[in-house]
Amino acid sequence: MKTFLKIAALLLIAPLLILPLASCRLFPSLFGKSRETSGEEAQKYLYLAVGIDDAAENTDVMFTVGYDAEANRIYAVQLPRDTFFRSGSFQNKLNQFFAARRKSGRSRKEALADLAHALERLFGIHFNGCFALDTEAFAATVDAVGGVDIRLDEPKTLYLAGEKLELAAGESHLDGRQAEMFVRSRKGYAHGDLDRLDTQKIFLSAFLDRVRKGFSLPEMISAVKILLSEAVTDLELSDVVPFLTLYKNKLPSAKTEFYTLPGKPLLSPTHLSYYVIERDPAAKAAKQYMFASSEFDPDRKLKNQSYPGFAEVYGDER
């Protein structure tokens, strides 16, 4: 029995509902190739999950989700949106790469494949597949499964697109729109985007609890219908339904760990917010949680020698 992945924030739900296909080699590659492995490596799978901002088409939520079948363990690694990435985009931020490819004339599917290839090169990894949702599809999917219950240690007041969401300490039930505000809002946090990354982990944990408490088959099929109609993927509903029972039986026993790619927040000379990757700790994380098999950032695209302090955080002597 093989993989059952989970994903957080705007995307997580997608692989959560369709990943059983990976075990039967029915997951179509967005890159025009399949990954053939053997031995120990064949027991490990890695997926890219992307949440797309409707307005600018920035990928404001990015996760890699790895599954070690032998250990029955899942690793969800957040890639901060403000990560410095020398790609030629407007501000050289990781979340702008997809949008820049779209502006160059690439389709959403092509731009997603380009992003996946870029991340493979950066981290020395290989994706078995990828999945992208926009915010409208995310909200609709949360509604389709009956919402999500979260628990907070202290009250939060969040803002998004002119709307305000007040959450009391303790347990709250979120519908689709509220869940979208919960994972996307950057206002109302003392440390901005870094605090939002922690909020996304809270949402993912809550969603997994919802799954473990029991998805009915109609709920899963309803969610999958929405996902497949809105997402960047080649899957069809007829491919998915036969495997939902396997998914339901396997997921409760899998252990899940959440990580953020190691780095530090810094400001540019013009006061733009960036997240600067720490090379050595990030390379270790990529190997352990993303199953990296090649050199980390061989082209040094995560290194900025122009802004004060950036190269020191990256920590590479080259």
C-alpha positions as CSV (number, residue, x, y, z in Angstrom):
1,M,0.0,0.0,0.0
2,K,1.5,3.3,-1.0
3,T,1.1,7.0,-0.8
4,F,-1.4,9.3,0.8
5,L,-0.2,12.9,1.0
6,K,-1.6,16.0,2.6
7,I,-1.2,19.5,1.8
8,A,-1.8,22.7,3.5
9,A,-3.2,26.1,2.9
10,L,-4.7,26.9,-0.4
11,L,-3.6,23.6,-1.9
12,L,-3.2,20.9,0.6
13,I,-6.7,19.6,0.1
14,A,-5.9,18.6,-3.5
15,P,-3.3,15.8,-3.0
16,L,-5.1,14.8,0.1
17,L,-8.1,13.7,-2.0
18,I,-6.4,12.4,-5.1
19,L,-3.0,11.0,-4.0
20,P,-4.1,7.3,-3.9
21,L,-3.6,7.5,-7.7
22,A,0.1,7.6,-7.2
23,S,0.2,4.1,-5.9
24,C,-1.4,2.8,-9.2
25,R,0.6,5.0,-11.6
26,L,-2.5,6.8,-12.7
27,F,-1.3,10.2,-11.7
28,P,-0.6,12.0,-15.1
29,S,2.7,13.8,-15.2
30,L,2.5,17.5,-15.8
31,F,6.1,17.4,-17.1
32,G,5.6,14.8,-19.9
33,K,7.7,12.2,-18.0
34,S,7.3,9.6,-15.3
35,R,9.6,8.8,-12.5
36,E,10.9,5.2,-12.5
37,T,12.7,4.2,-9.3
38,S,13.7,1.0,-7.6
39,G,14.7,-0.1,-4.1
40,E,14.6,2.4,-1.2
41,E,14.0,5.4,-3.5
42,A,10.8,3.7,-4.9
43,Q,9.2,3.9,-1.5
44,K,9.4,7.7,-1.4
45,Y,7.2,10.2,-3.3
46,L,7.3,14.0,-3.6
47,Y,4.6,16.4,-4.7
48,L,4.4,20.1,-5.2
49,A,1.2,21.9,-4.0
50,V,0.6,25.5,-5.1
51,G,-2.0,28.1,-4.2
52,I,-2.5,30.8,-6.8
53,D,-3.6,34.3,-6.0
54,D,-6.5,35.2,-8.3
55,A,-5.5,38.8,-9.0
56,A,-1.7,38.7,-9.7
57,E,-1.3,35.0,-10.2
58,N,1.4,34.9,-7.6
59,T,1.9,31.5,-5.9
60,D,1.4,32.8,-2.4
61,V,1.2,29.3,-0.9
62,M,3.8,26.7,-1.8
63,F,4.4,23.3,-0.2
64,T,6.4,20.2,-1.0
65,V,4.7,17.1,0.4
66,G,6.8,14.0,0.7
67,Y,5.7,10.5,1.6
68,D,8.0,7.8,2.9
69,A,6.0,4.6,2.3
70,E,8.2,2.4,4.4
71,A,8.0,4.6,7.4
72,N,4.4,5.6,6.7
73,R,5.4,9.2,7.4
74,I,4.4,12.4,5.6
75,Y,6.6,15.6,5.4
76,A,5.0,18.9,4.5
77,V,7.6,21.6,3.8
78,Q,6.6,25.2,3.4
79,L,8.4,27.4,0.9
80,P,7.9,31.0,2.1
81,R,6.4,33.3,-0.6
82,D,9.0,36.0,-0.1
83,T,12.0,33.7,-0.6
84,F,14.7,35.5,-2.6
85,F,15.1,33.7,-5.9
86,R,17.2,35.2,-8.7
87,S,14.8,34.4,-11.5
88,G,14.5,37.7,-13.3
89,S,11.0,38.3,-12.0
90,F,10.0,41.8,-10.9
91,Q,11.4,41.6,-7.3
92,N,13.2,38.3,-7.5
93,K,10.8,36.6,-5.2
94,L,9.9,32.9,-5.4
95,N,6.1,33.6,-5.5
96,Q,6.5,35.7,-8.6
97,F,8.0,33.1,-10.8
98,F,4.7,31.5,-11.9
99,A,3.2,34.9,-12.7
100,A,6.2,35.9,-14.7
101,R,6.0,32.8,-16.8
102,R,2.3,33.4,-17.4
103,K,3.1,37.0,-18.5
104,S,5.5,35.5,-21.0
105,G,2.7,33.7,-22.7
106,R,2.8,30.3,-20.9
107,S,-0.4,28.5,-20.0
108,R,-1.1,27.8,-16.4
109,K,-0.2,24.2,-16.9
110,E,3.1,25.1,-18.6
111,A,3.9,27.8,-16.0
112,L,3.3,25.2,-13.2
113,A,5.6,22.8,-14.9
114,D,8.3,25.5,-15.3
115,L,8.0,26.3,-11.5
116,A,8.3,22.6,-10.7
117,H,11.4,22.3,-12.9
118,A,13.0,25.4,-11.3
119,L,12.4,24.0,-7.8
120,E,13.8,20.6,-8.8
121,R,17.0,22.4,-9.9
122,L,17.1,24.6,-6.8
123,F,16.7,21.8,-4.2
124,G,18.2,18.8,-6.0
125,I,14.8,17.0,-5.9
126,H,12.3,15.3,-8.3
127,F,8.5,15.7,-8.1
128,N,6.2,12.8,-8.9
129,G,3.5,15.3,-9.6
130,C,2.1,18.7,-8.8
131,F,-1.3,20.4,-8.3
132,A,-2.5,24.0,-8.3
133,L,-5.6,25.7,-7.0
134,D,-6.8,29.2,-6.9
135,T,-8.5,30.8,-3.9
136,E,-12.1,30.3,-5.1
137,A,-11.6,26.6,-5.6
138,F,-10.0,26.3,-2.1
139,A,-13.0,28.0,-0.4
140,A,-15.5,25.8,-2.4
141,T,-13.6,22.7,-1.4
142,V,-13.6,23.5,2.3
143,D,-17.4,24.1,2.1
144,A,-17.8,20.8,0.3
145,V,-16.4,18.9,3.3
146,G,-18.5,20.8,5.8
147,G,-15.9,23.2,7.0
148,V,-13.0,22.9,9.4
149,D,-12.7,23.3,13.2
150,I,-9.6,25.1,14.5
151,R,-8.3,25.7,18.0
152,L,-6.4,28.9,18.9
153,D,-4.4,29.7,22.1
154,E,-5.4,33.4,21.8
155,P,-7.9,35.5,19.8
156,K,-7.0,36.7,16.3
157,T,-8.3,39.5,14.2
158,L,-7.5,39.0,10.5
159,Y,-8.1,41.1,7.4
160,L,-8.3,40.2,3.7
161,A,-9.6,42.2,0.8
162,G,-11.6,44.7,3.0
163,E,-13.1,41.9,5.1
164,K,-12.5,41.3,8.8
165,L,-12.5,38.0,10.6
166,E,-12.5,37.9,14.4
167,L,-11.7,34.5,16.0
168,A,-11.9,33.9,19.7
169,A,-9.5,31.8,21.7
170,G,-10.5,28.2,21.8
171,E,-12.4,26.3,19.1
172,S,-13.9,28.0,16.0
173,H,-15.6,26.5,13.0
174,L,-14.5,27.9,9.6
175,D,-16.4,27.8,6.4
176,G,-14.7,28.1,3.0
177,R,-14.4,31.9,2.9
178,Q,-13.3,32.1,6.5
179,A,-10.7,29.4,5.9
180,E,-9.4,31.3,2.9
181,M,-9.1,34.4,5.1
182,F,-7.4,32.4,7.8
183,V,-4.6,31.0,5.6
184,R,-4.1,34.1,3.4
185,S,-4.3,37.1,5.7
186,R,-1.0,38.8,6.4
187,K,-2.4,41.7,8.4
188,G,-3.0,41.3,12.2
189,Y,0.3,39.4,12.7
190,A,3.3,40.8,14.6
191,H,5.7,39.1,12.2
192,G,3.7,39.2,9.0
193,D,4.3,36.4,6.6
194,L,6.2,34.2,9.1
195,D,3.3,34.2,11.4
196,R,1.0,33.3,8.5
197,L,3.2,30.2,7.8
198,D,2.4,29.1,11.4
199,T,-1.3,29.8,10.8
200,Q,-1.2,27.6,7.7
201,K,0.2,24.7,9.8
202,I,-2.7,25.2,12.2
203,F,-5.1,24.9,9.3
204,L,-3.5,21.8,7.9
205,S,-3.5,20.1,11.3
206,A,-7.2,20.9,11.7
207,F,-8.0,19.7,8.2
208,L,-6.3,16.4,8.9
209,D,-8.3,16.0,12.1
210,R,-11.4,16.6,10.1
211,V,-10.3,13.8,7.7
212,R,-9.4,11.4,10.5
213,K,-12.8,11.9,12.2
214,G,-14.3,10.6,9.0
215,F,-15.1,11.7,5.5
216,S,-18.2,10.2,4.0
217,L,-17.8,9.0,0.4
218,P,-20.3,11.6,-0.9
219,E,-18.2,14.3,0.8
220,M,-15.0,13.1,-0.8
221,I,-16.6,12.8,-4.3
222,S,-18.1,16.3,-4.0
223,A,-14.7,17.8,-3.0
224,V,-12.9,15.9,-5.8
225,K,-15.4,17.2,-8.4
226,I,-14.7,20.8,-7.4
227,L,-10.9,20.2,-7.3
228,L,-10.8,18.6,-10.7
229,S,-13.0,21.3,-12.3
230,E,-10.9,24.1,-10.9
231,A,-7.3,22.8,-10.6
232,V,-4.4,22.6,-12.9
233,T,-4.3,18.8,-13.4
234,D,-5.1,16.1,-16.0
235,L,-7.1,13.9,-13.6
236,E,-10.7,12.9,-14.2
237,L,-13.3,11.9,-11.6
238,S,-13.5,8.4,-13.1
239,D,-9.8,7.9,-12.3
240,V,-10.3,9.0,-8.6
241,V,-13.4,7.4,-7.2
242,P,-12.2,3.8,-7.1
243,F,-9.3,4.7,-4.9
244,L,-11.1,6.9,-2.3
245,T,-11.7,3.9,-0.1
246,L,-8.0,3.1,0.0
247,Y,-7.3,6.7,0.9
248,K,-9.8,6.7,3.7
249,N,-8.3,3.5,5.2
250,K,-4.7,4.5,5.0
251,L,-4.6,8.1,6.1
252,P,-5.4,7.7,9.9
253,S,-2.3,5.7,10.6
254,A,0.2,8.0,8.7
255,K,2.4,10.3,10.9
256,T,2.7,13.9,9.6
257,E,5.5,16.4,10.2
258,F,5.5,20.1,9.2
259,Y,8.5,22.2,8.4
260,T,9.4,25.6,7.0
261,L,12.5,25.7,4.8
262,P,15.2,27.2,7.0
263,G,16.0,30.9,6.5
264,K,15.6,34.4,8.0
265,P,13.4,37.4,7.1
266,L,15.4,40.5,5.9
267,L,14.6,43.9,4.4
268,S,16.2,45.1,1.2
269,P,17.7,48.6,1.0
270,T,14.3,49.7,-0.4
271,H,12.5,48.1,2.5
272,L,11.0,45.1,0.6
273,S,10.5,42.0,2.7
274,Y,12.5,38.9,1.8
275,Y,13.0,35.5,3.2
276,V,16.7,34.5,2.8
277,I,17.4,30.7,2.7
278,E,20.2,29.4,5.0
279,R,22.1,27.1,2.6
280,D,23.4,24.4,4.9
281,P,20.3,23.8,7.1
282,A,18.1,24.0,4.0
283,A,20.2,21.5,2.2
284,K,19.9,19.1,5.1
285,A,16.1,19.7,5.2
286,A,15.9,19.0,1.5
287,K,17.7,15.7,1.8
288,Q,15.7,14.5,4.8
289,Y,12.2,15.8,4.0
290,M,12.2,16.3,0.2
291,F,14.4,13.3,-0.6
292,A,17.0,15.4,-2.4
293,S,19.6,13.4,-4.4
294,S,21.5,16.2,-6.2
295,E,23.4,19.4,-5.1
296,F,21.4,22.1,-3.4
297,D,21.1,25.4,-5.3
298,P,24.0,24.6,-7.7
299,D,23.6,27.9,-9.6
300,R,23.4,30.0,-6.4
301,K,20.0,31.5,-7.4
302,L,19.0,31.7,-3.8
303,K,22.1,33.9,-3.0
304,N,22.0,37.7,-3.1
305,Q,25.4,39.4,-3.0
306,S,23.9,42.9,-3.6
307,Y,21.9,43.5,-0.5
308,P,23.6,43.9,2.8
309,G,23.4,40.9,5.1
310,F,21.8,38.6,2.5
311,A,24.9,36.6,1.6
312,E,25.9,36.2,5.2
313,V,22.6,34.6,6.0
314,Y,22.8,32.3,3.0
315,G,26.2,31.2,4.3
316,D,28.0,30.1,1.2
317,E,31.7,30.9,0.7
318,R,31.6,30.5,-3.1
